[in-house]
Amino acid sequence: MSSAPPLSSPPDPSVGPRPALRRSLGVVDGVAIAASSTAATTSIAIGMGTIATIVGLQAPALLLLAFLPVLGIATAYARLNRSEPNCGNGYVWVGKSLGPWPGFLTGWVTLVGSIIFCAYTSAIMGSVVLILANKAGLHSLAGIALDPTSTGVSTAVGLVLLLALTALALTGMRATTRFQFALLVFEYAVLLGFCGWALVTGDHAFSLSWFNPFEIPDGTAFAQGMVLAVFFFWGWDAAFSVTEETKSPGDSARGGFIALFAMLGLFLFASVAFQREMSLAELVKNGPQALPYLGEKLAAEPWATLPLVALMFSAFASVQATLIPTARGLLAMGRDRTMGPLWTRIHPRYGTPAAGTVVVMSIAAVIALLAVAIPKLSDMLLAAVNASGLIVALYYGLTALACAVRFRSALREGAREALLAVGVPAAAGLVLLGLGGYLGYSYLTMSDHFELSPDNGWFMFSLPAGIVLIGLGMAAVAKYVRHSPYFMTGRGTDAEALTLPMDRTAV
């Protein structure tokens, strides 16, 4: 590894002045961003039925098991953030510890995964709005059937909503987090209320076997279920992407950890409640519509519509919370010239990477339109979730290994320090990379032809594999065309070298 200092010297004139973000956020803001990005209600709504198709009634077991490596990853993020706060997080940390190529790949797959998430969640938003329209008696418009199961119609409606959320994200972090709080309070109140009622009144007896992972039929189902369960927790790390807009870097870690433990409680509570109220056949049949189905089972109208509204709010919050770290990750890459100068443009009034946010939204819209090739919404969601799960396992695993390498000197500082700084992150990273590798191999061997279907292994493998290959191509462009200094030193721009004006609205 090069001993060159961080890139804190004056920036290359071709890039322009270094961008400045405003420090206006605290712990509570970090919790709101992390919780919104994790999108518990959306994960529960589309995930409980999906995971049931893979592992039956063992969802509580997998969620609890998946939390352990995710907690190890969070420990790595907190330790790295304390050492080097940077909105590029994994991209910067992995580049410095493991080398610029895996570092760039970490940043790349993080960003692409987030954009894919925005793309398919926009379809979820559109689908929920169409269901609400159907409930209100509106089943067609201008001769077009408002079918909530149609990928095309749902995507068209969702893209309009995506445009509105992008406009709000441009106005600054304080306005965004206030909006997130309002959505979170409502959706969690509805989620806790309905799941609590299902837990008390459900017809299916509680069983400890739900927490027994050994009842999962085979290794492939276990690996796919674990990756999907890790995907449930994905998003808590959004708190670390605004570390340069946070008053204290430690607030990022506290916000991420608080959100992570809160999500564990919500997921376990909801998974048990769903299985108390619904049979395995009901969970599988309803798939991504499991939460609205739960509302219809437990309550009459208009109360049965509340879970739908909560799901819509959760999708709104998660898309907006995902746009925020994605644009800031690209900002970190742009100021190192691994990506173009467009991503470094900061809005003079709001202090946000406005141009990058708009471009991210536009790319997500294009991907959403391409996904229309899979006509059934539930199939498109399953394919997107599986691809995103493998991507998340890859970049979490690389970041955890970067932490173990960065702090390997802790092996000489006592058992506790060695465990927290090296042992736990290394174990968590290896577990996730091993699961991802095994699942990728399973996809390659489960089919003998290619087909646009979530049941086709070659298709499922081609999505994350294509993302990685394109990322390596982009890394080559950054190194050999842009001559990025990141590929000479492996180090990202030193965030602490930036002059960051205080936001007058800070509290």
N, C-alpha and C positions, 0 to 999 in steps of 0.2 A: 504493500500500500504506500502511496506517495506520501511524503512528509510535507508537502506544500501547504502553506497556510490557507485558511478559508478565503473565499473570493470577496474580500472586504475592501479591495482597492477600488479606485474610481471606475465606474462601469464603462464598457466599450461605447464610444460615441455613436456607433451605428444603432445601438439599442435605445439610446435616449436616457433621460434621468431615471434613477431607480424609482419604482412605484412606492407610494406610501399608503398604508392602510391605517385606519383610525382605531386607537385603543379605547374602546367604550364598553366592553363586555365584562361580565362577572361570572361567578359560579352558576347562578341561576340561569343566566342566558345560555351558558354551555350545556346545562341539563336540558333546557328546552330544545336546543338545536340537536343534541344527541338523541333525545327521546323522539323528536319528530322525524329525524332521519332513520331511526330504527323502525319507526312506523309499526308499533305493536298491533294496533287494530287491523291494519292492512295485512300484516304477516299472519295474524290469527285468522282473518277472514278468508284469505286465499290459500293459506298454508295448512290449516288443520285437515281439510279434506284431501289436499294434495299428499301430505305425508302419510295419511291413512291408506292411500292407494299403494304405498311402498312398504310400510312396516306394520300395517294393521293398527292395533290399539296400543302399540309401544311408543307412541309419540311422547308421553311424559318421560319415559326412560331416556330417549334420545336427546330431548331438550336439556335434561339434567346432565347427561354425559357431554354434550356439545359445549355446555357452559364452561367446563373445566379448561379445555384448550383456549377458549375465547378469553377466559380470565387470565390465562398465561400471556396471551397476546396483549391484553390491556396492561398488564404489568410491564411488558416490554415497551409499549407506547409511552407509559408514564415515565419510565426511567430514561428513555431516549429524549422525550420532550423536556425533561428537567435539564438534561445535558446540552441539548441543542434545539430550542424552540424554533419551529419553522413551519409555515403553512404548507410546505411541500411534504412534510413528515416522512412517510415511507420512502419516497423518491430520494430525498436528501440523505436519510439515515442509511438506507441500503447501499446507496452509491458510495458513501464514505467508508462503510465497513466491509462490503463484499465486492465493490467495484462498480464502475459506471454502467456497464451493460445490464447486470441484474437490477441496478438502481433505476435506470431508465425504464426497464420492463415493469418494475413495481409501480412506478408512477403511471405508466401507460395503461396497464390492466386495471388499475384503480379507477382511472378516468373513464375508460371505455365501459367498465362494469356499471359505473354510476350513470353514464349516459343511457345505457341499455335499460337500467332501472327506470329512469325518467320516461323512456319511450313506452315500456309496457305498462307502467303505472298510469300514464295518460289514458291508455285504453281502459284501465279499471275505472278511472274517474268518469270517462264517457259512458261506460256500461252502467254505473250506478245512477248517473243522471237520467239515462234512458229508462231504467227500472222505475225511478221516481215519476218520470213522465207517464209511463204505462199505468202506474197506480193512480195518477191523476186523470186517466181516461184518454190520454194522447198517445195513439198507437201509430200514427203516420203523419208525415209533414211533407207537403209538396210532392206527394206521390211516393215518398220514400218510407219504407217500413222502419219504425224506430225499434229495431230488434236488439235488445241488450246482449244477446249471445253472438251477434255478428261482429267480427273483428273490424270490418271496414267502417260500419256506422259508428261503433263505439270509439274508434280511433279518431274519426272526424270531429266528433263532439269533444273528445279529450284534448285534441290539439288546440281548440279554442280556449279551453281552460288553462292549458300549459302556457299559452301566450300571456294570459292575465297574471298568472303566478310569476312569470319571469319579470313582468313589469314591476311587481311589488318587490321582488328580490333586488332590483336595481336601486331602490331608494335607500338602502342602507340596512345595517344589521339591527339597529334598535327597532325600527319599524317592523322588520321581519320577525324578531323574537317576540314582540308584543302580539303579533298575529298568531305565532305558534302557540303561545300560552292560551289564548282564547280557544283555539281548536283542541288543544290537549285536554283542557279541563272538561269540555263537553264530551269528547269521545271516550275518555277514561271513565267518566261518570256512567255513561251508557253501557260500556263494556263490562264494568264491574257490576252494575245493576242486573243485567241480563244473565251474565255468567253466574253471579251469586244465586239468582233465582233458579237457574238450571241445576246448580250444585245441590240445592235443597230439595227440589221437587222432581229431579230426574228419575225415570223408571228403571234405569240400568244400575245395578249394584256396583259400588266402588270395588275395585280389585287391585291388590298389591302387584298382581302380575303385569299391570300397566307399566310398572317401574322396573320390569325385568328385561334387560336387553337380550338375554339368552333365548328369549322366545321368538326373536326375529329369525325368519326361515333360512337365510343364507348371507354370505359375506358381501355380495353385491348389494343386496337390499340394505344391509347395515351401513355400508359405505355411502350409498346414495342418500339414505336417511340422515346420516350424520352430517354430510355436506349441506343438505337442505336445512337441518336444524341449526348449523352454524350460520346459514343465510338468514334465519330468523333474527339472529342477534346483530346482523350487519347494520352498521349505521352509527353505533355509539362512538366510533372514532371520528365522526364529523366534528366533535368538540375540539379535536387537535388541529383541525384545518383552519380554525380561527384564532390560533394561539397568538398571532401577531396583532389581533384586534382585541385581545383580552388584557385586562389591566395587569394581571399576574399570570405567568406561564403555568403556575401550579393550579390555577383555576380550571384550566383545560382538563387536567388529569382528574380533578375532583368531580367536575361535571360529567366526564365520561364514565367514571366508576359508579356514580350515583345512578345514572341512567341505565347502566348495564345490570346492576343488581335489581333495579325496579323492573326491568324487562324480564328477568328470570322469574320473578314472582308472578308477573302478569301471564307469562306463557304457561307456567305450570298450572296456575289457577284456571286459565281458560281451557287448557287441554283436558283437564279432569272434568270440568263442567260440561264441555262438549260431549265427552264420552258418557257422562251420566245421563244426558238428555237424548243422545242420538246413538243408534246402532252403527256398527262398522259399515253396513250396507248403505245407510243414510249418508254417512260421511263421504264415502266413495262416490255415491251418486251425485251429491250436490257439489263436490269439489270446491272451486273458488267461490261458490255461492253459499257456503256453509253458514256464515254469520247471518245473512238475511233469512235463510231457512230457519235458523234458531229463533230469530225474532218472530217469525210467523207461527212457530210452534208454541211459543210461550205467551203471546199477547195478541189481542185483537187490534184492529186499526183504530186510531192512528198510531198507537204505541208500537205496533209491529214495524213501523217505518223507521223508528229511531236508530236501530242498528245500521240501516242503510245510510242514514245521514251521518252517523259516526264514521262509517267506512269512507264516505265521501270526504269528510273533514280530514281523516287520517291520510288519505291519498293526496289531498291538497298539501297538507303539512309535509309529508315525506318528499314529494316532488320538489317543493320549494327548498326544503332543508338539504336535498341532494344537489340542487343547482349551486348552492353556496360553496361547499368544499370542492366541487368539481372545477368551478371557475378559479378558485384560489390555488388548487393544485397546478392548473395550467399557468397561473401567474408565476408560481415558483419555477416552473420549467421554462417559461418565456424569459425570465430575467437571467437564466443561465444560457440562453440561446440554444437549448435543446429543442425548443419550439419557437415559433415565429414571434416577432415583436408585437403582433396584434394582442396577444394575451397579457401584455404588461400595461395596457392602457387603463388608467384609473380615472373614474369620473371625477371631475374637479369639484363638484358640489357634494356628492354622496360618499366619496372616498371608497367606492367599490369597483371591482374589475368588471365594469359594465359591458364593454365590448365582448369580453370572453364569455360572460353570462349569456348574452344574446346568441353568440355562435354556438354555444353548448346546447341551448334550446333548439336552435335550428337543426343541428345534427340529430338530436333526439327525435325531432319531428320526422326527419327523413327515415330514420330507422323504424319508427312507428309505422310509417307508410309501407316500408318494405315488408314488415311483419304481416301485412294484410294478405300476403301469399299463403299464410296459414289461416283458413277461413273461420275456424272455430276458436272462439276466444279462449276457452279453457285449455285447448291444445297449445296455443301460442304462449299463454302464461306459463304452462309447465315447461316448455322448451326454454323460455327466457330465464326462469328461476333456476333450472338445472345448469345452464351455461354460466349464469352469474355466480352460482354456488361454487363452481370450480375456480372461477376467477378470484373470488374472495379467499378461498383456501390458499391459492398461490401467493397473493400479495400479503396476506396475514403471515403465512409461513416464512416468507423471505424477510419480512420486517422483524419477526421474532428471532430468527437466526442472526440478523444484523446486530440485535441487542446483545446476544450471547457473545458474538465476536468482539463488539465494541468494549464490553466490560469484562473480558476474560481475565483481566488482572485481579478481579474480585475473588478468583479462586484462591488467592493467597491472603485474603482479608477475613477469613472466618467462614464457618459453615452457613450462617444465616445470609450473609451478603452474597456468597457464592450461589446459594439456592435461588434467591430472588433475582439476581442480576444475570445469572448464566443458566442455571439448571432448569428453572421453570420456563423461561422463554424458549430455550433450546428444545425442551420436551414438547412444548405446545406447537412450535414450528414444525418439528419433525412429524408429529401426529397429523397435522393438517396437510402437509405436503405428501405424506404417505397415503392418506385417504384420497386425496385428489389424484395421485398417480394410479392407485388401484382402481378407482372409479373410471378414469380415462381408459385404462386397459380393458375394463369390463365393457365399456361402450364399443371399443374396437372389435371385440370378439363376439358381441351379442347379435350382430346382423351380417348379412352377406351381400347387401346392396344398399344404395343410398336412396332415401325418401324424406320429403319434408314432413316429418312426423316426430312427436316427442317419444314415440315407441321405437324409433330407428336409431340404433347405436351410432352408426356412422354420422348421421346428422347431428346428434347430440355432441359427439366428439369434435366435429368440424367447426362448431361455433367457437369454443374457447381456443382450439388449436389455430384457427384463422386469426383470432385476436392477437395471440402471441407472435405468430409469424409476421403480421403487419407491424407489430410493435418493434420487432427486431429490424425490419426495414426502415422504420422511422428513426431508430437509434443510429443506423448507418448514415442516414441523411444528416442527422445532428452532428455526427462525428466528422464525416468526410466532406459535407457540403457547407454546413453552417460553421464548422470548426469550433464547436462549443468548448469553452474551457472546462466544462464539467467532465468531458471525456479525457482531459489531460490530468485532472486532479482527483476526480471522483467525488468532489465536494460541491455542494450547492452554495448559492449566495448566502453569506452570513446574514441571517435575519436581524441580528442585533446591530448590524452596521447601518441599518436603515433609519432615517429620521422619520418618526411616526407622529404626526400631529394629533393632539387629543381631540376627541369629538366633543363639541359643546353640549351635546345631549347626554353625555355620560352621567351616570348616577352612581 
